[in-house]
Amino acid sequence: MKYSNLEVWSFLMIVAVLLLSLLIGNILRHFIPALKKSLIPVSVLGGLILLIISTITYYCAGDYFFNLSIFGGNGENGLMSGMNILEMLTYHCLGIGFVATGMRSSKKKFGKKRAGEIFDSGLVTVNGYLVQAFIGIIITLVGTYLLHTSGLISAAGILLAFGFGQGTGQALNYGNIFEKDYGFIGGGNFGLTIAALGFLVACIVGVIYINIMRRKGQIKVVEQNKKNSLADYEDENEISVVSSMDKFTVQFAIVLAIYGASFGIMYGLSALIPSLANTLFGFNFFIGVLLTIPAKAIINKLYAKKIIKKQIVNNFMMDRIGGFAFDIMIVAGVAAIQIPLLTSYLGLLLLLAVAGAIVTLIYVNFVCKRKFGSYRHEQFLAFFGMLTGTASTGMILLREIDGTYRTPASENLVYQTAPAMVFGFPLMFLATYAATSNLAALITCIIVGVAFIALNVVLFRNNIFKRKSQAMVENNEIQTSSTTEQTAEEVTEQNLVEPPNSSTEDVDKK
C-alpha cells in the first residue's frame, strides 16, 4: 500500500472536515450574537455550513463536495463514495452513542412520586412519537393521491416521528429501509431533511417561547455559573486516569466491544431471516442498548466477587463518548443531505415540518400544564426540544431557564428512556409494515391513533379515575342522604298515627 494514495487519507479527511466544521460553527456562535441567541446546536450549524458548500459544489462542479477525489470520489473506483461514508458515520455514531449512554451507572433511587413522574415522562415521549406519526401519515396519504409524485410512498410521513422524535440516525435508518425495500426514491435524504428541519423547529420555537414567557414574567433566563468538582468527573474507588492503559481507552473499548457484539447478533439473525436483514440492522442502537443490561450485570457480579476491585466504568467519560458520537452523527447527517434529490418533495417536507411543530407544541404544552404544573415551563422546553431534535437539544433549551437543574425536568429527560423504549418499540415494527401498501399505511394510522388515546388514558389515569371515584362517593352520599331522609319521614308518619311510648293498656287505664 502506498501512503501517498488518496484512498488512504479519504476517511480521515472526511472526519477532519466534519470536526473542522464544528470548530467553525462554535466560533461563529461565539462572535455572532444572533446565532448565540438562536440556540442552534453547534453540530447543526456545522452541518448546515457543509450542506451549503456541498450544494454549491454540486451545481458548480456537477458533484457533491464529499464526492471529490480527496474524499474517495463518487464510488466509481469500487470505493465507498464520500456521501456514503457520511451516512455510514451517521449510522454507527447512533449505535455507539446509545451504547455509551446505556453503560452509565446510576445509584440514584427515587420515591414513589418521582418514579411516577419519570414513568409519565416516558409516556409523554411515546405519545409525542405517536401524534407525529399520525399526522405525518395522514399528510403523505393525502399527498400521494393529490400530488401524484413519483417515488413517494404513503407511509413516508411516519419518518416525521423518527426525524423529529428520534433524530438524524433513526430518520436515516428508516429512510434507507423505505428506499431499498419499498421503492421510496430519496427516502434516506427525506428522513435526514426532516431531522434537520426538526432541529431548526426546536431552536426557533424554543427561543420564541422563552422570549414570550419572559416578557409575561413567568420565566427568568439565567446564566450558568456552575463550578465542577472532582465528584462531577469520577466516583470513589475508580481506576486511575493514567496507568498501563489509559482510562478513556478502557471506556471506549467497553463501548466498542458491546457494539461489536450487537453486530454479531444482527448478523446471526439476518442469516436466519434474510428478508428482515435491513430491518434488523436498522435496530443497531436498540440491540446495543439491550446488551448494556447484561454487560453491567456481569461487571457488577465481578465487583461483588472481588475479581474487579476498582470501578472501571466512568460516567463522565461515557457521557463524553456519547456526546462526541452524537455530535458527529448530527453534523454528518445534515451534511449528507442531497438537496437536488428532494426538489419534488420540498413542499411536502415543509408541510410536514410545520404540522409536526404545531401538533408537538400543542400536545407538550397541554401535558406539561396538567402533569408538571410546578415546573411546567422547564419541562416543556426539555420535552419540546427532545421531540423535535434530540435529548441534547432539550437540555440546551432547558439550560436557558434552569442552568443549575434545580427542577426535576433534566432528570425526567434522562431517565424517561427506559419506559419510552418499552412503549415505543412497537412503533418501529409498525413503520416497516406501513410501507408495504396504501392500505397498510391507513391501518397503521388507525393503530397509532388508538394507541395514542390508550396511552393518554394511562398518562392521565389519576385524573380520570379520581374523578370517577369522587363521582361514586358523591353518588353514595346522595343515596345515603336520601335514604336517611326517607327513613325520617316514615318515622314521623308512624309517630303521627301511633305516638311513641303509648299503648292500648294506658288508654284503658285512663
Secondary structure, 3 states (H helix, E strand, C coil): CCCCCHHHHHHHHHHHHHHHHHHHHHHHHHHCHHHHHHCCCHHHHHHHHHHHHHHHHHHHHCCCHHHCHHHCCCCCCCCCCHHHHHHHHHHHHHHHHHHHHHCCCCCCCCCHHHHHHHHHHHHHHHHHHHHHHHHHHHHHHHHHHHCCCCCCCHHHHHHHHHHHHCCHHHHHHHHHHHHHHHCCCCHHHHHHHHHHHHHHHHHHHHHHHHHHHHHCCCCCCCCCCCCCCHHHCCCCCECCCCCCCCHHHHHHHHHHHHHHHHHHHHHHHHHHCHHHHHHHHCCHHHHHHHHHHHHHHHHHHHHHCCCCCCECCCHHHHHHHHHHHHHHHHHHHHHCCCHHHHHHHHHHHHHHHHHHHHHHHHHHHHHHHHHCHHHHHHHHHHHHHHHHCCHHHHHHHHHCCCCCCCCCHHHHHHHCHHHHHHHHHHHHHHHHHHCCCHHHHHHHHHHHHHHHHHHHHHHCHHHHHHHHHHHHHHHHHHHHHHHHHHHHHHHHHHHHHCCCCCCHHHHHHC
